[in-house]
Amino acid sequence: MTQQLPMFPPRPYGTAPLYPADELQKLQTIMDRRSAPPPPRGRNPWLLRGLVLVAVAVVSGLVWWLVNSGGGGTSGAPTTSSAPAGKFAFVKAAEIPQPLHDTNCAAHSYGKTKEFLGQTPCQQLTRALYTTKLSDGRTVYSSVSVVRMKSAEDAAKLKDITSQDGTGSVSDLLLDKAVSIPGLDRLNNGGFANEQRERTVVIVESDSPNKGSDKASHHAEMKRVSLDALRLAADLT
């Protein structure tokens, strides 16, 4: 007797197993996440702050340069003076661009002024040379000497001595051979002016290599220059 086995529906070989739809959706989501490019990393806040600080420094440096270069668009004019404005425009002489300093005033003076400073030493002597132009184009040289004494009383005595005729003075820079100017070997033949400021005495002597035809008029003109040049002591104190 032949045994008959029960029959089942044929198995569909070569086809994928069937999965629920929700499981397939989850699987697709996982695959999409793996294949997607990694998200960009967050920017470092300290790096951003550093870049901001660098930008601020660059802008500040540019502003400083523009201010100190006169705006960056104009050519620099010769420095005149930090002293108050006056009748004449003075500039520092190219021959002596920086003031000369000394503490031995007697060694840089003559006459009775030298004797006084030998007995009553100063504390500081500062001298500078300036030039200015007259209305007719002539150049005038002005030697400005600033003498600082120990007391206002000593300064008053020095001013009194130098104000008199024939008593000498502090040597101007030409007379002291500190500089050589063609046509001039000294300035004490031109115009003279002095002034006391507490413990300090300012002495100015001015002259031009091209003197005017009238001696008295030339002397008066050099006197006006020297009086105006007294304000230049502000550059030296």
Secondary structure, DSSP 8 states (H G I E B T S, - for coil): ------------TTS-----HHHHHHHHHHHHHHHS--------HHHHHHHHHHHHHHHHHHHHHHHHTTTSSS-------SS---SS--EE-TTS-S-EEES-SGGGB-THHHHHHHHS--SEEEEEEEEEE-TTS-EEEEEEEEEE-SSHHHHHHHHHHHHSTTS--B--TTTTTS--BTTBS-STTSEEEEEEETTEEEEEEEE-SS--SSHHHHHHHHHHHHHHHGGGGGGT-
